[in-house]
Amino acid sequence: MQSCDSSGDSTEEPVGGGLRGRPRQPRIVVIGAGLAGLSAARTLLEHGFTDVTVLEASDRIGGRVQSVKLEHATFELGATWIHGSHGNPVYHLAEDNGLLEETTDGERSVGRISLYSKNGVAYHLTNHGRRIPKDVVEEFSDLYNEVYNLTQEFFQRGKPVNAESQNSVGVFTRDVVRKRIKADPDDSETTKRLKLAMIQQYLKVESCESSSHSMDEVSLSAFGEWTEIPGAHHVIPCGFVRIVELLAQPIPRSVIQLGKPVRCVHWDQAAPGSPEIEPAGDHNRDRGGNREGHREEDREDGEGRRGRVFVECEDCEVIPADHVIVTVSLGVLKKYHETLFRPGLPEEKVAAIQKLGISTTDKIFLEFEEPFWSPECNSIQFVWEDEAESETLTYPEGLWYKKICSFDVLYPPERYGHVLSGWICGEEALVMERCDDETVAETCTEMLRRFTGNPNIPKPRRILRSSWGSNPHFRGSYSYTQVGSSGADVERLAKPLPYPESSKTVVGIAGPWGAVGLPPSVPPPSPTAPRDPLWECPLLTLAGLAPVRAPLPHASQPPLGTLVSAPY
Ligand SMILES: Cc1cc2nc3c(=O)[nH]c(=O)nc-3n(C[C@H](O)[C@H](O)[C@H](O)COP(=O)(O)OP(=O)(O)OC[C@H]3O[C@@H](n4cnc5c(N)ncnc54)[C@H](O)[C@@H]3O)c2cc1C
């Protein structure tokens, strides 16, 4: 059997002074150099912890923030907006560093996410090449938003229906909106059909925003649990990656190791002096740990032999640590949690990982020589008339493009050129990811020709798109509360391990708002200050999992602090 080498010696001495009285810094390993990992590392360094290492699988920092510069413009494959300003640390970081543009009062009052364009009109076009009249769109939009607001109320009122299968935003919205449309005596049959078809298009937009396969999978009873931070939504013209760079700026280069994927976190070791870590690939060997992570026979109370965490990397290096902060996405946890942790995570955490949802939302940027859209058009919304009575929004593989809900016009053209930004989510996004650029560009152009009724639209001169679903370092775009889950599952993930009633080794799971024990608002103690019991124990914290809208005041627990103030 292959054995991995243990590296580094900083854990040979106990934290805070051992038998030989030589105090040493706790060694803290952060897994992942996205916003959460960089924020954690920066916060630790700022508070006097010097033995910090960040291990990042890919060859860049930023994770799901990826700004691509093409000629003069920057395109965001991942995070784009700073959602809300009041008390949002990302907003303040951007504002303090002069990264934001002036916003108008009109923009400030936008309640829901507005896309790139500051002005203009959304064109709702059908697959028969017709534009849906503006008044019909407005009437439908009012009705949809009214029902959308209702979906937000169920969190306060309790579970809306008996059957869990009906506890879904999609099922509820489709049902209520449909009934109201059909019961409207003023509309002609033609108008009713158009409005019924629009429901599906709106639900596709909504699932792109939720990053779910379909709104039928999003929990109705938990939908109102998260609310947006008040204030305008901002984009960063020079790229969201500037936030990443600002976070990374004070972190010494030597702290971050790129191209260093972690294979397994051995979080309940007996802290042998020179451990021989069993490679994580061998799943069958019983390590003697139970599901709660207790190995009482291995645990020692002596200063130098407390339980430790050993981080085994793909290159076989094993890094001993006192604390580990894991910031991989929920998608990565879903796919790899069984091999990523040894012993395995406790059942309730595994259940939370399984219950919470994450799917793929991808962007497709198409650059044209000339605009074929009118100057007032800020987006093209695809309404399939044949979907008026559809119950599902799942398509056979060959029809993946029917899941593209819209193309937004990037604004202003002086900055971006003539670029449309398309949105696709769910399983169909994964099919799109498997196609080559040529096929995607061709398919999108065909769609645009069909819906605009203009067969002369030329192919774009350039295409750029994301592939968050198939990327092994992400396995999805962002998380949502799936039917059967709730914010309580996020809290279960966030709870440090073992639980307070247990002892020693601490495993905690947090969302992208920050890491358990390290909320920026409640800094960890300095190495010389009296220690919180949490910091006396090895800490394994998982971050980067959850939807991050600010919890409502009545949510069962206060937020842990916000690093990324967005519904992701
Ligand atoms: C398409 C899209 C649009 C979005 N839009 C917005 C938006 O407009 N506004 C907003 O606020 N947010 C948005 N988000 C969400 C936002 O990008 C994320 O919430 C945030 O970037 C998550 O940061 P994180 O550090 O928690 O996780 P990540 O960015 O996923 O970082 C985790 C890191 O861990 C690394 N990793 C994974 N496995 C391993 C391993 N085994 N070993 C070592 N390293 C590993 C990964 O490579 C990654 O760098 C969007 C995301 C996507 C995908």
The ligand as a Tripos MOL2 file, in Angstrom:
@<TRIPOS>MOLECULE
LIG
   53    58     1     0     0
SMALL
NO_CHARGES

@<TRIPOS>ATOM
      1 C1        -22.2420   31.6530  -13.2120 C.3       1 LIG1
      2 C2        -22.1270   32.2360  -11.8260 C.ar      1 LIG1
      3 C3        -22.6470   33.4880  -11.5700 C.ar      1 LIG1
      4 C4        -22.5510   34.0490  -10.2940 C.ar      1 LIG1
      5 N1        -23.0100   35.3130  -10.0930 N.ar      1 LIG1
      6 C5        -22.8010   35.9010   -8.8930 C.ar      1 LIG1
      7 C6        -23.1060   37.2740   -8.7140 C.ar      1 LIG1
      8 O1        -23.5560   37.9430   -9.6430 O.2       1 LIG1
      9 N2        -22.8910   37.8200   -7.4860 N.ar      1 LIG1
     10 C7        -22.3750   37.0810   -6.4420 C.ar      1 LIG1
     11 O2        -22.1850   37.6400   -5.3630 O.2       1 LIG1
     12 N3        -22.0670   35.7800   -6.6010 N.ar      1 LIG1
     13 C8        -22.2580   35.1850   -7.7980 C.ar      1 LIG1
     14 N4        -21.9010   33.8910   -7.9820 N.ar      1 LIG1
     15 C9        -21.5040   33.1030   -6.8130 C.3       1 LIG1
     16 C10       -20.1030   33.4090   -6.3650 C.3       1 LIG1
     17 O3        -19.2540   33.3190   -7.4790 O.3       1 LIG1
     18 C11       -19.7560   32.3780   -5.3080 C.3       1 LIG1
     19 O4        -20.6830   32.4240   -4.2430 O.3       1 LIG1
     20 C12       -18.3980   32.5980   -4.7070 C.3       1 LIG1
     21 O5        -17.4470   32.9120   -5.6890 O.3       1 LIG1
     22 C13       -18.0370   31.3410   -3.9480 C.3       1 LIG1
     23 O6        -16.7580   31.4900   -3.3830 O.3       1 LIG1
     24 P1        -16.1490   30.3290   -2.4930 P.3       1 LIG1
     25 O7        -14.7910   30.7430   -2.1470 O.co2     1 LIG1
     26 O8        -17.0970   30.0040   -1.4210 O.co2     1 LIG1
     27 O9        -16.1230   29.0400   -3.4430 O.3       1 LIG1
     28 P2        -15.2830   28.8000   -4.7740 P.3       1 LIG1
     29 O10       -15.1720   30.0270   -5.5560 O.co2     1 LIG1
     30 O11       -15.8930   27.6070   -5.4170 O.co2     1 LIG1
     31 O12       -13.8360   28.4460   -4.2300 O.3       1 LIG1
     32 C14       -13.4900   27.1660   -3.8390 C.3       1 LIG1
     33 C15       -12.1040   26.8570   -4.3510 C.3       1 LIG1
     34 O13       -11.7670   25.5460   -3.9340 O.3       1 LIG1
     35 C16       -10.9950   24.9560   -4.9640 C.3       1 LIG1
     36 N5        -11.0380   23.5050   -4.7950 N.ar      1 LIG1
     37 C17       -12.0390   22.6510   -5.1030 C.ar      1 LIG1
     38 N6        -11.6910   21.3950   -4.7810 N.ar      1 LIG1
     39 C18       -10.4450   21.4750   -4.2410 C.ar      1 LIG1
     40 C19        -9.5420   20.5070   -3.7030 C.ar      1 LIG1
     41 N7         -9.8480   19.2050   -3.6590 N.pl3     1 LIG1
     42 N8         -8.3470   20.9230   -3.2550 N.ar      1 LIG1
     43 C20        -8.0080   22.2320   -3.2750 C.ar      1 LIG1
     44 N9         -8.8180   23.1850   -3.7800 N.ar      1 LIG1
     45 C21       -10.0230   22.8010   -4.2450 C.ar      1 LIG1
     46 C22       -11.6380   25.4300   -6.2320 C.3       1 LIG1
     47 O14       -10.7630   25.3510   -7.3340 O.3       1 LIG1
     48 C23       -11.9980   26.8700   -5.8740 C.3       1 LIG1
     49 O15       -10.9920   27.7810   -6.2810 O.3       1 LIG1
     50 C24       -21.9530   33.3110   -9.2520 C.ar      1 LIG1
     51 C25       -21.4160   32.0480   -9.5090 C.ar      1 LIG1
     52 C26       -21.4880   31.5190  -10.7870 C.ar      1 LIG1
     53 C27       -20.8740   30.1810  -11.0480 C.3       1 LIG1
@<TRIPOS>BOND
     1     1     2 1
     2     2     3 ar
     3     2    52 ar
     4     3     4 ar
     5     4     5 ar
     6     4    50 ar
     7     5     6 ar
     8     6     7 ar
     9     6    13 1
    10     7     8 2
    11     7     9 ar
    12     9    10 ar
    13    10    11 2
    14    10    12 ar
    15    12    13 ar
    16    13    14 ar
    17    14    15 1
    18    14    50 ar
    19    15    16 1
    20    16    17 1
    21    16    18 1
    22    18    19 1
    23    18    20 1
    24    20    21 1
    25    20    22 1
    26    22    23 1
    27    23    24 1
    28    24    25 2
    29    24    26 1
    30    24    27 1
    31    27    28 1
    32    28    29 2
    33    28    30 1
    34    28    31 1
    35    31    32 1
    36    32    33 1
    37    33    34 1
    38    33    48 1
    39    34    35 1
    40    35    36 1
    41    35    46 1
    42    36    37 ar
    43    36    45 ar
    44    37    38 ar
    45    38    39 ar
    46    39    40 ar
    47    39    45 ar
    48    40    41 1
    49    40    42 ar
    50    42    43 ar
    51    43    44 ar
    52    44    45 ar
    53    46    47 1
    54    46    48 1
    55    48    49 1
    56    50    51 ar
    57    51    52 ar
    58    52    53 1
@<TRIPOS>SUBSTRUCTURE
     1 LIG1         1 GROUP 0 **** ****
